[in-house]
Amino acid sequence: MNNDPLGRGPLLPGPGVLAGVGAAILVALAVLAWVAGADALAWLQQSMVDGRPHRIDMAQAWHARAMVLAWAIMIPLGILAARFFKVMPRQAWPAALDNKCWWHAHLALQIGGVLATTGAVALVWQTSGSDTGLARVHRASAWATCALAALQVLGGMLRGSKGNPDEPGDHYDMTGRRVVFEAAHKLAGYLALAVAAVAIVTGLLYVNAPRWMPVLIGAWSLAWAGAFAWLQCRGWCIDTYQAIWGADPRHPGNRRPPIGPGIRQLRASGVRSSQVGTPPAA
């Protein structure tokens, strides 16, 4: 039985889902063992492309580590925090509003990711790059990722004031400035994540990294995507405005649809989903 006042499904999967995930992992391991042959460990330590050496200097190695830390771990986790944990699991919404745990986690992870990215760029700033097609794609996608990250920082600084029912503010009143910020911030964030994935893959191919690296990064990325899909389907993506001020229709932001796909908008006396992602009863 689901006792969540927001009608969300369980945060953690049940035994059936966990059994399915376990079976999928076993199948993946069996496929890996079949591809790798008798010595899977030796296969994982070999370079991605046969016949081409794995060459990378110390600065490039730390550049790669910092970028993977930022764009495969920190920033994706910050996205999960912001999208799905605006109302915490044990929070007595709507009696308890504006729980800032998600905000602190999102801010710390995204700032940490931007700082790691800055350090990664500094490490290879004066390195002369190759003219191969793969290297050009890597540089273009990496610089595009950095540009989108810079836009996210600038947009956050220009997002306007918060406000409250007793004091005008861009967020509380949902001014045009706030609407543009939210739409651009969400679009640029997901776009940056996609472009960063291209940069990571092309970077691994360019240095001809050991196979265990793409296997490990790929497994982590699949786990992140699975968590995203699970939380989305269970109804955990709650409108930011309502997480902060509640669902009372007297608040101006509740008289307009939420910004972005799949965001649930709540009623003061019940739950509705204004877009996709209505959770099933549990």
Secondary structure as UniProt FT lines:
FT   TURN            5..6
FT   HELIX           15..36
FT   HELIX           40..45
FT   TURN            50..51
FT   HELIX           58..68
FT   HELIX           69..74
FT   HELIX           75..84
FT   TURN            89..90
FT   TURN            93..95
FT   HELIX           101..123
FT   TURN            124..126
FT   HELIX           133..157
FT   TURN            165..166
FT   HELIX           170..173
FT   HELIX           176..206
FT   TURN            207..208
FT   HELIX           212..233
FT   TURN            234..235
FT   HELIX           240..245
FT   TURN            249..250
FT   HELIX           252..255
FT   TURN            261..262
FT   STRAND          266..267
FT   TURN            268..269
FT   STRAND          270..271
//
